[in-house]
Amino acid sequence: MDARVISPAVSSSTVLVRPSFFRRQEMLMMRSIITLPSSSKWKPHFDGGTRAKISRKGARTALLVISSSSASSTEAQIGGDILEIADIRDGCRKWLWKGQYSINYFVSGPSSAPPPYAKPPPVLLLVHGFGASIPHWRRNIPTLSEKFTVYAIDLLGFGASDKPAGFTYTMEDWAQLILDFLDEIVQQPAVLVGNSVGSLACVIAASAPEYRRSTDMVCGLVLLNCAGGMNSKAIVDDWRIKLLLPLLWFFDFLLKQRGIASVIFERVKQRDNLKDILLSVYGNKASVDDELVEIIREPANDEGALDAFISIVTGPPGPNPVQLMPTVSMPVLVLWGDQDPFTPLDGPVGKYFSALPSNAPNVSLSILPGVGHCPHDDRPDLVHEKLLPWLDCIFSF
């Protein structure tokens, strides 16, 4: 999002006059469309005898999306492997949640089955942020699945999961979905890895009193630029939000008029607007390419996507992580991009998490320089550098 955009849902043609002072504040208004790029290679997928295709950097296979002219510069900045979009789509499975909602998920693991006497690989569950989906983790799944069984899920309302008409989306529902998925599909303790609102859903799943059973299923949390709520109205302690709160409520009113909401949503889905938004939240601009824009844009064309957008942006923000984190006793790794315009380090949520390790011995924190709101996709190399040793400690490798 840039100075022309009041939120990810308001384009440069919006009839509002704003001084340059509001440029950064406008980015804080609505955390929408956060997301995904391209890179170089990917590792095998193993699950129950099923394997996905393998493509290796520098090998003869041609599953790489990057052009030869840009590959070297992009690899130098982000490194690592990449899981192809076609492989994700081919490998995805469906799970029926509550007997009525189809939930899309992907699973990948070590390339060979463990010996019969060995323990199964530890499990990670990846939970995307608002506007994103499973492909947001395509830079991470290959590296993580070398040692771990990695699940990635499309939350209800996103990606290839159902977007039911008239559904009222809440953070608590997403937390319940995560726990039910662990119970019914994963069926063993997992580390939850979330970005933005996905992080918050993981915190709720691990901490809320009504979800105490999670202590048996969640053995760790990794929070990547955790959101303060489902939408920006949650962060009322931030002076920037206080300043813009009347405008946020007016924007909510406009979105509740379906005709107006439809026009706004159509504008937001335009490729140029999406690219501007993505460029504003990524520190590594090389990650924002045309393929990324299309990955974000495609689910937004699904039936029910407009209803999901309206419900999430105008709905209650949900629980605040500041109140929830003191109840979390399991190991927690917090990774924070210092160039995040949505949950900046100098905002109330950023300040809280920055100070948390000094008060909570179970919490580790790493600030990632030059990284935006989606560290795992923006600079996966930096994330893996911190994440992998922490996971080794958790699982005692």
Stockholm file with secondary structure:
# STOCKHOLM 1.0

chainA/1-397         MDARVISPAVSSSTVLVRPSFFRRQEMLMMRSIITLPSSSKWKPHFDGGTRAKISRKGARTALLVISSSSASSTEAQIGGDILEIADIRDGCRKWLWKGQYSINYFVSGPSSAPPPYAKPPPVLLLVHGFGASIPHWRRNIPTLSEKFTVYAIDLLGFGASDKPAGFTYTMEDWAQLILDFLDEIVQQPAVLVGNSVGSLACVIAASAPEYRRSTDMVCGLVLLNCAGGMNSKAIVDDWRIKLLLPLLWFFDFLLKQRGIASVIFERVKQRDNLKDILLSVYGNKASVDDELVEIIREPANDEGALDAFISIVTGPPGPNPVQLMPTVSMPVLVLWGDQDPFTPLDGPVGKYFSALPSNAPNVSLSILPGVGHCPHDDRPDLVHEKLLPWLDCIFSF
#=GR chainA/1-397 SS CCTTCSBTTBCTTCCCCCCGGGHHHHHTTCCCCCCCCCCSBBCCCEETTEECCCBCTTSSCCCCCSCHHHHHHHHHHHCSBCCCHHHHHHHCEEEEETTTEEEEEEEECCSSCCCTTSCCCCEEEEECCTTCCGGGGTTTHHHHTTTSEEEEECCTTSTTSCCCTTCCCCHHHHHHHHHHHIIIIICSCEEEEEETHHHHHHHHHHHCGGGTTHHHHEEEEEEESCCSSSSGGGCTTSHHHHHHHHHHHHHHHHHTSHHHHHHHHHHHTSHHHHHHHHHHHCSCGGGCCHHHHHHHHHHHTSTTHHHHHHHHHHSCCCCCHHHHGGGCCSCEEEEEETTCSSSCTTSHHHHHHHHHHHHCTTEEEEEETTCCSCHHHHCHHHHHHHHHHHHHHHTTC
#=GC SS_cons         CCTTCSBTTBCTTCCCCCCGGGHHHHHTTCCCCCCCCCCSBBCCCEETTEECCCBCTTSSCCCCCSCHHHHHHHHHHHCSBCCCHHHHHHHCEEEEETTTEEEEEEEECCSSCCCTTSCCCCEEEEECCTTCCGGGGTTTHHHHTTTSEEEEECCTTSTTSCCCTTCCCCHHHHHHHHHHHIIIIICSCEEEEEETHHHHHHHHHHHCGGGTTHHHHEEEEEEESCCSSSSGGGCTTSHHHHHHHHHHHHHHHHHTSHHHHHHHHHHHTSHHHHHHHHHHHCSCGGGCCHHHHHHHHHHHTSTTHHHHHHHHHHSCCCCCHHHHGGGCCSCEEEEEETTCSSSCTTSHHHHHHHHHHHHCTTEEEEEETTCCSCHHHHCHHHHHHHHHHHHHHHTTC
//
